[in-house]
Amino acid sequence: MASRACKPETIYESKTVDIQHCPDCKMMHLTMGSITVRMSEHHFTQFAHDISRGLFELNSTHSSQPSLRVMM
């Protein structure tokens, strides 16, 4: 059985995270410093939604700070 090498492509990069997608294994690769997390496309979508909701809730409880409300 032949296996293909994982060749992720960067879809977003910042000072804190590098987000890559591998079309071969259909996985998302999130690299934050020395930590890399791999997850399915579906799990990544749910994770991004949860992070957005968490940021929204954090900002709504800290009304003295400028709002960064983000909802997907």
C-alpha positions, 0 to 999 in steps of 0.5 A: 500500500502506497502512502502519500507524504503529508504536505500541509499548505499555510492558509494563515500565519501570524505572530502567534499561530501558523494554520496549515491545511493538508489536502492529502490527509484532510487535517488542519495543523495549528502551530503555536510556538513549539506546539503543533495540534492536528485536527480534522477539518470538522473539528477545526471548524467547531474549535474556531467557533468555540474560540470565537464564542469564548472571546465574545463572552470574555469581552462581554464580561470585561466591559471596561476593555475595548470590545473585540466581539467576534461571532462566526 
